Every structure is written in structure tokens, then in C-alpha cells.
Amino acid sequence: MGKWMAQQHRARLVTAFTFFTAASLYMPTDVLADCMEIHGSLTQGGLIWGTVPSGSRVTLDGETLDVLQDGTTIAGFGRDAAATADLMVEDGAEVCRQTLQVTPRQYAVQQVHGVPQKTVTPPPEQLERIRQEQALVNSAKAQYLSRPDLLRDALAGFQWPTIGPISGVYGSQRYYNGAAGNPHYGIDVAVPTGTAVLAPAAGVVTLAEPDLFYSGGTVILDHGFRFSSAFLHLSKVLVEVGQEVNSGDVIGKVGATGRATGAHLDWRMNWRNHRIDPQLLAPTMPNP
């Protein structure tokens, strides 16, 4: 293991990322693992990343991870991720295996009243529209952009896309007008209609739709290697598919479109098919 640890020591000297979270319980910690030093939030809804020897093959629970030319690799855990995950790093003839401990979370229950009833129980004539729109969203999230520059920009730190009171959190079980719905996978920021929405990190627009049935005005921004942000309920979409944006660029305006009771931004994240908590990757929300 001497060669392996020497490579990891060199990697730690040249790799330093710092992330902030809004909840101290899930503050990211650097975990000195047998296989690599892990950065990020090793918890349900968290994103982790680290550096392995260039050219290594990395798997997590059997799923092959992307490894950039400099050895950077990332992975994410969904809302209901298992308590452990099996990490394996293969560097030529050397193989390193480790079981990661994934911190569980307790999720709130949220009652949401006053949403349009048609978005709670869609009428039959809307079902085909919903199916087609979901296919659009899935296609946007499935795109594979091999852009190390975008991923490095994201790992350098996100900013909040808008500043205001947090009115909804990741993972909460929601009831719409008393009916059970899917868990909420984003962070809601309650600000007035027309408030600018900024790109929290650099990316390429893979979806720009003004009026989806559930999410209204929607933008998906790809940060590379199937790591993306989505912005829902917009009153205006100000970008186009294929457009590249930098951190801080205006991409839309806050609204109350789709399934919403009032003006707010719903900011979501995906790594591959895993829903990630944006609040774990953002700094503490500043006072407006």
C-alpha cells in the first residue's frame, strides 16, 4: 500500500476544495480513507469527490465513476441512500476497497395548501403532456458533457441563485392540498416574482422551457459529467438550450408557475439519477 498512499499524499497537496453547508450536522468533512481522501458530504443527499491516481478505474456499489485526467472523481447519494457504500479503486494491478459509512437524515413533513388542484390530480387530457414533458427533462439530465472545466468550476464552490428566506427544504415529505405527493427534492427560496435567478456555477443549458405542467418555467444547467442544477417555477426563461453561462449570469426570473402557491425559486440538483441536496453545496444563506 506504500505506493498508493504516496500517490494519495501528492494528490492531497495539489487538490484543495472547500464547501460550506447550512446545517452543521451535515458539514462536509475530509475523510482520510484507505482509497482516497474524500471531500464533501458523506450523507444522504450529499455529493463527494476526491483524487485518485490518473488512469484509475473507480466504482461505487458497482457503478463506474468518471475519472478526469487529473484523477478527480465524484459521486452522489440520493435521499434514501443506504447506510453503506462499497468503494473500489483499481490502479493497474493495485486494488483498494473500502466500505463508506453514509450518514442518515431525518426529513420533515410539509403540508402545502392552495396549489392548483389540477396539478395534484391531473385531468386525463393532461397525462400525455406530462409524459412528454418528463421525457424532455429526462433527456436533458441524461446528456453527457465531458467538460472538466465546468466540473472544476462547480467544485470550486456554488453561490446561491437568489437570496431570500428558505421556505422549503430537501427531502421533506409533502402533502399537496392534503394528498400525499413525492418528496421535495429541492430548496425553495421565497422571493418576489421577477427577482433575478443567477447561475450558481458555470454550465451549459440543456433545458429551457417556459411552461411545464408541474414545474412551470424550467431551466436545467449541466455542470459536466451528468452533474446538473434545475431551476423551477420561473416567470421568465432568459437562456436557450446550448447556451454556456458563467457563475452569476442571469438565467431567468422568479415566478409562481406550475405547481406553486406563491412566488419562489425551487433549486434542485442531480448527479446522474441521484437527487442531491443543493443546500449542502452552497454557503450559508446571507441576510437579504
ChimeraX attribute file (.defattr): number of C-alpha atoms within 10 A of each C-alpha:
attribute: neighborCount
match mode: 1-to-1
recipient: residues
	/A:1	10
	/A:2	7
	/A:3	9
	/A:4	17
	/A:5	13
	/A:6	10
	/A:7	15
	/A:8	21
	/A:9	13
	/A:10	12
	/A:11	21
	/A:12	14
	/A:13	8
	/A:14	8
	/A:15	13
	/A:16	11
	/A:17	13
	/A:18	13
	/A:19	18
	/A:20	20
	/A:21	19
	/A:22	14
	/A:23	11
	/A:24	9
	/A:25	10
	/A:26	20
	/A:27	16
	/A:28	23
	/A:29	16
	/A:30	16
	/A:31	15
	/A:32	11
	/A:33	13
	/A:34	16
	/A:35	22
	/A:36	25
	/A:37	19
	/A:38	20
	/A:39	21
	/A:40	27
	/A:41	27
	/A:42	25
	/A:43	28
	/A:44	24
	/A:45	29
	/A:46	27
	/A:47	26
	/A:48	19
	/A:49	20
	/A:50	24
	/A:51	25
	/A:52	26
	/A:53	21
	/A:54	15
	/A:55	14
	/A:56	20
	/A:57	19
	/A:58	23
	/A:59	17
	/A:60	18
	/A:61	11
	/A:62	11
	/A:63	12
	/A:64	12
	/A:65	15
	/A:66	18
	/A:67	21
	/A:68	19
	/A:69	12
	/A:70	14
	/A:71	17
	/A:72	19
	/A:73	20
	/A:74	22
	/A:75	21
	/A:76	25
	/A:77	24
	/A:78	20
	/A:79	22
	/A:80	14
	/A:81	18
	/A:82	14
	/A:83	13
	/A:84	14
	/A:85	16
	/A:86	14
	/A:87	19
	/A:88	21
	/A:89	21
	/A:90	17
	/A:91	16
	/A:92	10
	/A:93	5
	/A:94	11
	/A:95	15
	/A:96	15
	/A:97	16
	/A:98	15
	/A:99	15
	/A:100	16
	/A:101	13
	/A:102	18
	/A:103	17
	/A:104	17
	/A:105	15
	/A:106	8
	/A:107	14
	/A:108	15
	/A:109	13
	/A:110	16
	/A:111	14
	/A:112	14
	/A:113	14
	/A:114	12
	/A:115	15
	/A:116	15
	/A:117	13
	/A:118	12
	/A:119	16
	/A:120	17
	/A:121	10
	/A:122	14
	/A:123	10
	/A:124	8
	/A:125	8
	/A:126	12
	/A:127	12
	/A:128	10
	/A:129	13
	/A:130	15
	/A:131	10
	/A:132	12
	/A:133	17
	/A:134	15
	/A:135	12
	/A:136	15
	/A:137	19
	/A:138	13
	/A:139	12
	/A:140	21
	/A:141	24
	/A:142	18
	/A:143	16
	/A:144	14
	/A:145	16
	/A:146	14
	/A:147	15
	/A:148	17
	/A:149	13
	/A:150	22
	/A:151	24
	/A:152	16
	/A:153	17
	/A:154	21
	/A:155	20
	/A:156	13
	/A:157	17
	/A:158	22
	/A:159	18
	/A:160	22
	/A:161	22
	/A:162	23
	/A:163	18
	/A:164	17
	/A:165	15
	/A:166	15
	/A:167	13
	/A:168	20
	/A:169	21
	/A:170	23
	/A:171	25
	/A:172	19
	/A:173	17
	/A:174	19
	/A:175	18
	/A:176	20
	/A:177	15
	/A:178	12
	/A:179	12
	/A:180	13
	/A:181	12
	/A:182	11
	/A:183	17
	/A:184	22
	/A:185	24
	/A:186	25
	/A:187	22
	/A:188	22
	/A:189	23
	/A:190	20
	/A:191	21
	/A:192	16
	/A:193	19
	/A:194	16
	/A:195	19
	/A:196	22
	/A:197	24
	/A:198	20
	/A:199	23
	/A:200	24
	/A:201	26
	/A:202	23
	/A:203	28
	/A:204	22
	/A:205	23
	/A:206	24
	/A:207	23
	/A:208	25
	/A:209	22
	/A:210	19
	/A:211	19
	/A:212	21
	/A:213	18
	/A:214	20
	/A:215	21
	/A:216	22
	/A:217	25
	/A:218	25
	/A:219	30
	/A:220	24
	/A:221	29
	/A:222	32
	/A:223	27
	/A:224	23
	/A:225	23
	/A:226	20
	/A:227	28
	/A:228	27
	/A:229	24
	/A:230	21
	/A:231	30
	/A:232	31
	/A:233	30
	/A:234	32
	/A:235	24
	/A:236	24
	/A:237	21
	/A:238	16
	/A:239	20
	/A:240	15
	/A:241	15
	/A:242	14
	/A:243	13
	/A:244	16
	/A:245	19
	/A:246	16
	/A:247	17
	/A:248	17
	/A:249	17
	/A:250	17
	/A:251	24
	/A:252	26
	/A:253	23
	/A:254	27
	/A:255	26
	/A:256	21
	/A:257	25
	/A:258	21
	/A:259	21
	/A:260	22
	/A:261	13
	/A:262	16
	/A:263	21
	/A:264	31
	/A:265	34
	/A:266	26
	/A:267	27
	/A:268	22
	/A:269	26
	/A:270	23
	/A:271	24
	/A:272	17
	/A:273	15
	/A:274	19
	/A:275	24
	/A:276	28
	/A:277	28
	/A:278	24
	/A:279	24
	/A:280	25
	/A:281	26
	/A:282	18
	/A:283	16
	/A:284	14
	/A:285	17
	/A:286	9
	/A:287	7
	/A:288	8
